[in-house]
Amino acid sequence: MNFASDNVVGASAPVLEAIVRHNGGAMPAYGADPLTLGLTPRFRQLFDHPDLAIFPVATGTAANALALSVMVPPFGLCLCHEEAHVMEDECGAPEFYTHGAKLHGLPGTGGTIAPDTLDRFLGGLTRHVKQMPPRALTLSQLTESGQVYTVEEITRLSRVAHAHGLTVHMDGARFANALVASGCSPAEMTWRAGIDILSFGASKNGALAAEAVVVFRPDLAETLDFRRKRAGHILSKGRFLAAQLDAYLADDHWLANAAHANRMAARLAAGLAEIPGVRLAWPVRGNELFPIVPVALDQALRQGGAVYYDWASRSLPAGETVREGERMIRLITAFSTTGTEVEEFLALARRAG
């Protein structure tokens, strides 16, 4: 009953099989192998975009930081939600890769930024050499509260950002979960809605260690190969990154994995909602849920072997709070989460409740 993260599980069978299958023999190094070269047409077809460029990397932190490094100069400002992963959980990597650019967090319920909030902030800035000029907006999909930016919301935010001269990045660590929840196409959720660069996540959803920077504007892709090499993220045996991404996408494996994780989260949420004293901080959209539970229930779950994290947030809905004698926790389901695990957790919660 480990619901701590979708990072705690292993890789999916098709991904592991692909790594083994492509392990034999010799292939050109440093991304010159046929598998890596084949990713560009593969992603162009997936996103229905004739000119996108793709840069495989091993970690999501590298994907985000490299993406922002081509969008924000050292004297620039990158806007994000105040609880965004790039701001709170990447140890300053974006600032490091941009050589000193600053992240500025904006408030918003459920980890989302409202278009009006963005417009007011940008419109209220003074233009002065003493002030870092805003150059990019980054959106988390899913958000840190498990919410999904709709295509309409992304489009409105992108229009505001572009009108003020900003480029727009999407941290798609759980892009597949958001896509399945929305029922739209990859193109609709990204470049058609105004996204300039996407960090395409795979490690949380079945890959061993594989992410990709997907660039929809050729002018932003010009220096990324050099930046990626300088950052140590051009793997000598790059075929193993490509093998993971190839198997991940094959036969819509990535979407099937995400759909399963989302279903398990919905099943877990439905069961918890029936237990007295339990409520969800936000609606469950993807594979993350944030129950507010009595402290006694939390203690019983942990003693019974359940694994998860305590949580706190500044973006709770209006009127919601964690009261005395309560605790907010985070539960995350994965592609490998089973119905048995969910039912064992719920049975434990019912006994304790």
N, C-alpha and C positions, 0 to 999 in steps of 0.2 A: 504493500500500500504506500508506495513512494510517489507522492504528488508534489515534490519539491520543485521540479522543473522538467521541461522537455529536453534539457541538456544531460539529465542523469541516465538516460537510456542509451543503448547502443545504436548501431546503424541497422538499416533494414536489409533483409536478405538480398534483394536485387542489387543494392549498392555494394555489399560485400562481395557478391559473386562477380560483379563487374571488375572490382579491383583485382581479384584473383585471376580472372580471365585475361586481363591485360597486363599481368605481371611477367609473363614469359617473353623471351626474345628481347631484341634491341629496338628502341625507338629514338628519334631525335630528341635532344634535351631542351630544357628551358622554353617549353611551349611551342616548339616547332614540330611536334608530333601530329599525326593526322587527327587524333581524337580532339586535341585542343583546337586545331584549325577548324574542325567541324562544328565547334560550338557557335561560331559566329552565324553561319546560315541557320543553325538550329534555333538560336534565340531570335534571329530576325523573323523567322516564320512564326515562332511562338507569340511574339509581340506585334506581328504584322507591321514591321518597321524596316524599310529597306537599307537604312544607313546606321543602325545602332552598332555600337562597339561593346565588346564584353571583355572583362579582365578578371579571370578567376583568382581568388585568394583563399587563404586557409581559415581566416577568422572573420567574424562580423565586425569586430572592432577595427580591423584593417580596412574592410570594405567601407565603413562609415568615414573613417579618418581620411582615407585616400580620396574618397568622393568629395568631401568638404575641402580638401586641400586644393582642388582645381576650381572651386567655387568662391572661396573666400581668401583675400590677400592677408598678409600678416597684420595689417592695420584695420582689418574689417571685422564686422559683427555678423554672427550667425544666430538667427532666432530659432527658438525651439520651445516646446512646452517646458514649464519649470521642473517637471519630474521626468523629462526625457532621458532615455538610456544614455545618449551621447553626452549628456550633461552630468549625470549622477553616477554612472557605472562604467566609465571607460578610462578612468585614471588620467584624464587630461590628454588622451591620445589625439582627439581632434585639434586641440590647441598646439600640441607638439608637431603634428604633421602639417599644420598650417603656419608654423613658425611664429605663433603668438597671437593669432586671431582669437576673438573672445566669443563665448557663447552667452546668450542672454535668454532667460526663461520667461515665458508668458503664462499667465494663469488660464485655467479652463477646466470645466467639469469633466471627469472621466479621462483625464490625460489628453483631451482634445483642445485645440485652439479654435476659437470661433473667428470667422472672417472679419467680423466687426471689431473684435479685439485686436487683430493684426492691423487692420486699417487705421484704427485710432492710434495705436502705438507708432506706426510709421508716419502718420500725418502729424503727430505731435513732436517729432524730433526736430531739433534745430540743426542746421548745416553749418558746422564750424570745424576747423582743423583740430580743435581740441577733442572732438568727439569721434569715436570710431563709426564709420559709415556702415549701415546694414548692407550686406551683400548676398545673403542666402537665408532661406527658410528650410528647416528640416522637419519632417513629419514622421512619427512612428506608426507603423501599421503591422500588427495591432498596436494600440497604445499601451502605456504602462499600466493602465487600468483594464486592459482586455477589451477595449472598445474598438470599433471599426469606423474609420473615416469613409463616408459614402462617396461615390463618384461626384455627386453634386457638391459636397463639402470640399473635396480636393480641388475641383474646378474653380470654385469661388475663392479659395485660399490662393491658388496659383495665379488667378487673375489679379488679385490684390498685390501679391508679391511681384509679379512681372510689371505691373503698372508703376511700382516704386523702384524698378531696376534690379530686383533680386532674382536669383535663380532658385529652383526648388528641388530639394532632395527628399527621397523617401527612404527611411530606415525600414526595410522590409524583412526584418528578422523572422516575423511570422506572416510573411506576405501570402503564403499559400492558405493559411487559416482564414485570413481576411478575405481572400478571393473567393473561397468556397462559401463563406458566410454571406458575401454580397451577391453571388451569382452572376458576376460580370466577367468580362474577358480581361486578360493581362493588359492589353492595350488600353481598354477603357479606364482601368484603375491607374494607369501611369501616364504615358506621354500624351494621350488624347485628352487627359484631364489637366495637363500642364506640367507634369513631372519631367525634370530635365535629366536627373540621374537617380537610379534605383540601386540600393544595396539589396541584392537578391539573396535571401537566406535559404539555406538548405540543411545546415547542421542540426537545427532543432527538429527537423521533420523527416529524418531518415538518412541523411548523409553522415559520413564519419567526421569529416572536417572539410567543408567546401562551401564557399560563398562566391558571389560574383558582383563586381561593379558593372552595372549595365548603363551605358551612356547613350542618351537619345539625341544629343546634339554633338555633331562631329567636332566642333570647335573646342568643346570641353574635353574631348578625348585625346587631344594632341600630345599632351605631356604625361599622360597616365602611365604609359609603359616605363618611362624613366623614373617616375615617382614610385611606382610599384617595385622596381628593381632596387632603388635606393633604400626602400623600406624593408627589403629582405623578403618580399612576397612573390617573387618569381621563382617558383620551385624548380630545381634542376630536373626532377622527375615529374614534370608537370602533367604527364599523362594520367597520374592518379587523381588529380583534381578533376580533370576532364572526364575520366571514367565514372567518377561519382555523379557529376552533373548529368552526364549522358543517361545513366541508369535511373537517376532521380526523375528525369522528364519522360522517359520511355513509357509508352502506354498509359500516360497520365498517372503514373505511380505517385507523384508528388501530391496531386489533388486527392487521390484516394486516401493517402496517409493523413492529410489534413482533415478530410471529411470524417474519417474515423475518430481522430482526436477531438474534433468539435462535437461529434455525437456523444462521446464519453463524457465530455464536460457538461453537455445539456442533461444527460442522464444523472450525473452527480448532482447538478443544481436542482433538478426536479425532486430528487430524494431528500436533499437537505431542506428544501422549502417546506416539507411536511413535518419537520421536527420543531417542536415548540421552542421559541426563543432564538431561532436562527433566521437571519434575513441576509439577502445579498446586497452588498454595497452598490453594485451596478448590475445591469442586465448582462446575461452571459451571451456574448456574440461569437466568440471563437473557442479557444481551448484553455482559457484562464477564467477562474472564478474567485471571488473575494467575499467569502461569508463573514458576517459578524456573528460571533457565537458566544454563549456564556463561558466564562473562564473554566467552570467545572467540566463542561463538555470538551473544551480544548485539552484540558489535562487528561481526561479519560481517553481521548483519541490518541494522544502521544503515548500514554502508558500502554495502550493496546497495540502499539507498533506502527501507527500512521506517521508518515514523514512529510512535512511541509514547512513553510516559512510563516513566521509572524509578518504582518504587513502594516504599513501606515501610509496615509496619503493626505495631501492638502487639496485634493480635487474631488472630494465627496460631493454628492448632490446637495442642493440647498435643503437645509433642515435635517440632514443626516449627520449622525455623530456616533462615535464609539463611546458608550456610556460606562460608568463605573460597573465593574463586574462583568464586562464584556471584553472581547478581543477580536480584532480583525485578522484573518489569516488568508493566505494565498494558496490555492490549489491549481495545479497545472496538469492536464492530461496530455499524453503523447500518442504517436502513431501506434505504439506497442501496448498502450494501456488496454487491459482486458475488462470485459464485463464482470468477470469474477472479482477483480480487484475493486471495482466500483461498488459492487454489492457487499463485499466484505467491509469496506469502509462505512457504507451506509448502515449495515447491520450493527456495527460497533457504535455508530452515532445514535442509532435508535435505542440501543440498550442503555447508553449513557444519558440520553435525553429523557 
